[in-house]
Amino acid sequence: MAARSGSEFLGRLAAARVHVEIQGETLTGGVADHPAFRNVVRSYAELYDMQHDPAYRDILTYPSPATGEPVATAFLTPRTPEDLAQRRQASKLWADRSLGMLGRTGDYLNSALMALASAQDWFGQADAQYGENIRRYYEKVREEDLLCTHTLIPPQANRAVSGSQQAGGALMAHIVREDDNGIVIRGARMLATIGPFADELLVFPSTVLRNTPEDKQYSFACAVPNDATGLRYLAREPLDYGRPRHDHPLGSRFEESDAVVIFDDVHVPYERCFVLGDPELCNGFYTHTSAVVHMTHQVVTRTTAKTEYILGLLSLLTQAIGIEQFPHVQADVAEVITTLETLRALLRAAEADAAPNEFGVLTPAWAPLNTARNLYPRLYQRFPEILRKLGASGLMATPTEADVTGPAAADIETYLQSATLGGAERVRLFRLVWDTCISAFSGRQALYEYYFFGDPVRMAGPYVASYDREPYQAAVRAFGSTRRLPAFERQRVLRSIAQHITSRKEEFARTLAQEAGKPLKAARTEVERAIFTFNVAAEETTRIPGEYLSLDWQQFTSGRWGIVRRFPLGPIAGITPFNFPLNLVAHKVAPAIASGSSTALITFSATLTASSG
Ligand SMILES: Cc1cc2nc3c(=O)[nH]c(=O)nc-3n(C[C@H](O)[C@H](O)[C@H](O)COP(=O)(O)OP(=O)(O)OC[C@H]3O[C@@H](n4cnc5c(N)ncnc54)[C@H](O)[C@@H]3O)c2cc1C
């Protein structure tokens, strides 16, 4: 089977016997038509239909390496920048369709599976079979276009101890025994969004919580069909109240459902196991495979779409009631624009600096994506706050569709009109704002964004640990000595750099030509200019110290002289672009040396050799 259509997705769901407990009711199937799920399930079906729409299918699908049939782009293993761009465009198309509100669309975990399967050898460290298993499972999900969700963290019983120590170790899902064919899991995991209507449940390690050697029983990664015997979902109260789309525009479409996951001796065959009893592999699961990078690439694409929606909504709101011109309103709109442009820039930087990982997968740069995923949980919280503040009482003047079309229609048209909209249109807009910032659906969205990748407080630790801070520390340490260098020493350093480049001119030119793709003639010119830059800076060292000013501008300073002296103030941060990787490095480094400052230089990665040579 290739990329599924909406009806194929719904057809499979209709046949599934998923066990869900919801509001006192036990379901063992029939999820697709249950009032708690039927609307969101149809929103998901629309996404699958897009895969067959001529307007989108070239972006949303690519030919399966196994069959040549179209399969979803999120499975595409990126080897070129164009592949990465297609992956982003596909995620953006889907995210735009839900205004970024759906967080578990298939592309999220399909991206993880793609990266995990590419790292087959890493899984093979424990046993070659695990490597085979993850590759085969990825191919199965790709070819059948299955919808996966995941469950990662232990129940929230007592966070003062690790999950494996809660209630004597009985609560958290763990392996209770193995037989000839596989493992048996008992216990619970805290949550799985879309659990009730996914096809597959990935029981994976946490992205943030670390396992210790004592957690062996709890340290595994496997995949379970959603209607496996013994698997139960305990779903929360739905926030889709079955109201018309006019009244609850978001909740009636995008209410994904979250559910506690209970394993009542669930048997998982070995071919569905990828890591078993190995805390260390669980801790490296996302980072060593680059899965976290590709997941975050998808997530930042989605949150960009969501921020675009917020900006559009906010702009319509401020125009509707004529408050655009007030400075504090503009400051709030500016805050949303800043968030949007920050996300876009980080996404772009991540793709521009992408490099193949050890498995040959073109992997976006991690630092910008990691920055985005650490920023957004906090930045998003401001959006509902801003909408509430600016919508004010208008958010309470929100009659229902029955009112808009009923006896109150004339009053609504007259008294609820706005500067730009008639009464009925204004009500429609304000109901959308209400569902984005006040409704229970919006509250769940804010919570979701905050905890999307785990607890942001505890995410800071890995963020700091994975960031290479040594160059900046070195710059600060070096400043203590560079600022004391006398002018003749600084001049000697600069002359020696110029001479060094001169002696290896041709080597520099050829490296530049190869890495930056510029004609050799242009590369040679750039090398000459860099030598010139260092020589000019060497001359400047003797001019920098300052000047004498005659101060006889007024009677009381007559006969006095002023001395201007210049001192380096601190390390300088230099960022160099890709187009002149040698000379524009010289433009930062040479004046810094001339003035006695140390430099932390951020180079464009594709020309790193040339720029640091
Ligand atoms: C809407 C929603 C959907 C979700 N969907 C999924 C899903 O599909 N799959 C999935 O696996 N998970 C899902 N999650 C769970 C998500 O991964 C967790 O919310 C997140 O990891 C934080 O864990 P927790 O909620 O148990 O909070 P807790 O760990 O219980 O933390 C509660 C509070 O205590 C503090 N705290 C607790 N322990 C420590 C500590 N050791 N050090 C410092 N502070 C501490 C935290 O900072 C926090 O403020 C979802 C969560 C939400 C809200």
The ligand as a MOL file (V3000), in Angstrom:
LIG
                    3D

  0  0  0     0  0            999 V3000
M  V30 BEGIN CTAB
M  V30 COUNTS 53 58 0 0 0
M  V30 BEGIN ATOM
M  V30 1 C -1.1180 18.2210 26.4170 0
M  V30 2 C -0.0150 17.2590 26.6780 0
M  V30 3 C 0.2170 16.2370 25.7800 0
M  V30 4 C 1.2230 15.3060 26.0120 0
M  V30 5 N 1.4160 14.2800 25.1270 0
M  V30 6 C 2.3360 13.3390 25.4020 0
M  V30 7 C 2.5330 12.2240 24.5260 0
M  V30 8 O 1.8900 12.1100 23.4880 0
M  V30 9 N 3.4410 11.2940 24.8700 0
M  V30 10 C 4.1880 11.4080 26.0050 0
M  V30 11 O 5.0050 10.5440 26.2510 0
M  V30 12 N 4.0490 12.4530 26.8290 0
M  V30 13 C 3.1400 13.4130 26.5680 0
M  V30 14 N 2.9980 14.4660 27.4090 0
M  V30 15 C 3.7630 14.4780 28.6600 0
M  V30 16 C 4.9810 15.3770 28.6120 0
M  V30 17 O 6.0630 14.6630 28.0830 0
M  V30 18 C 5.2240 15.8060 30.0680 0
M  V30 19 O 4.2270 16.7410 30.4040 0
M  V30 20 C 6.5850 16.3980 30.3240 0
M  V30 21 O 7.5880 15.4780 30.0840 0
M  V30 22 C 6.6970 16.8710 31.7870 0
M  V30 23 O 6.4650 15.7900 32.6410 0
M  V30 24 P 5.2530 15.8090 33.6650 0
M  V30 25 O 4.0500 16.3590 32.9880 0
M  V30 26 O 5.1240 14.4780 34.2570 0
M  V30 27 O 5.6590 16.8740 34.7430 0
M  V30 28 P 6.4150 16.5680 36.0950 0
M  V30 29 O 7.7050 15.8800 35.8240 0
M  V30 30 O 5.5150 15.8530 37.0280 0
M  V30 31 O 6.6920 18.0250 36.6420 0
M  V30 32 C 5.7170 18.7880 37.3640 0
M  V30 33 C 6.3920 20.0430 37.8840 0
M  V30 34 O 7.4070 19.7020 38.8280 0
M  V30 35 C 8.6980 20.1260 38.4040 0
M  V30 36 N 9.6460 19.0090 38.5890 0
M  V30 37 C 9.3480 17.6840 38.6350 0
M  V30 38 N 10.4770 16.9680 38.7860 0
M  V30 39 C 11.5080 17.8190 38.7930 0
M  V30 40 C 12.9130 17.6840 38.8800 0
M  V30 41 N 13.4910 16.4950 38.9980 0
M  V30 42 N 13.6530 18.7930 38.8250 0
M  V30 43 C 13.0800 20.0050 38.6970 0
M  V30 44 N 11.7480 20.2120 38.6150 0
M  V30 45 C 10.9670 19.1440 38.6600 0
M  V30 46 C 8.5650 20.4610 36.9340 0
M  V30 47 O 9.4190 21.5250 36.5430 0
M  V30 48 C 7.0920 20.8360 36.7750 0
M  V30 49 O 6.8980 22.1900 36.9880 0
M  V30 50 C 2.0190 15.4260 27.1750 0
M  V30 51 C 1.8150 16.4740 28.0680 0
M  V30 52 C 0.8110 17.3760 27.8320 0
M  V30 53 C 0.6070 18.4830 28.8240 0
M  V30 END ATOM
M  V30 BEGIN BOND
M  V30 1 1 1 2
M  V30 2 1 2 3
M  V30 3 2 2 52
M  V30 4 2 3 4
M  V30 5 1 4 5
M  V30 6 1 4 50
M  V30 7 2 5 6
M  V30 8 1 6 7
M  V30 9 1 6 13
M  V30 10 2 7 8
M  V30 11 1 7 9
M  V30 12 1 9 10
M  V30 13 2 10 11
M  V30 14 1 10 12
M  V30 15 2 12 13
M  V30 16 1 13 14
M  V30 17 1 14 15
M  V30 18 1 14 50
M  V30 19 1 15 16
M  V30 20 1 16 17
M  V30 21 1 16 18
M  V30 22 1 18 19
M  V30 23 1 18 20
M  V30 24 1 20 21
M  V30 25 1 20 22
M  V30 26 1 22 23
M  V30 27 1 23 24
M  V30 28 2 24 25
M  V30 29 1 24 26
M  V30 30 1 24 27
M  V30 31 1 27 28
M  V30 32 2 28 29
M  V30 33 1 28 30
M  V30 34 1 28 31
M  V30 35 1 31 32
M  V30 36 1 32 33
M  V30 37 1 33 34
M  V30 38 1 33 48
M  V30 39 1 34 35
M  V30 40 1 35 36
M  V30 41 1 35 46
M  V30 42 1 36 37
M  V30 43 1 36 45
M  V30 44 2 37 38
M  V30 45 1 38 39
M  V30 46 1 39 40
M  V30 47 2 39 45
M  V30 48 1 40 41
M  V30 49 2 40 42
M  V30 50 1 42 43
M  V30 51 2 43 44
M  V30 52 1 44 45
M  V30 53 1 46 47
M  V30 54 1 46 48
M  V30 55 1 48 49
M  V30 56 2 50 51
M  V30 57 1 51 52
M  V30 58 1 52 53
M  V30 END BOND
M  V30 END CTAB
M  END
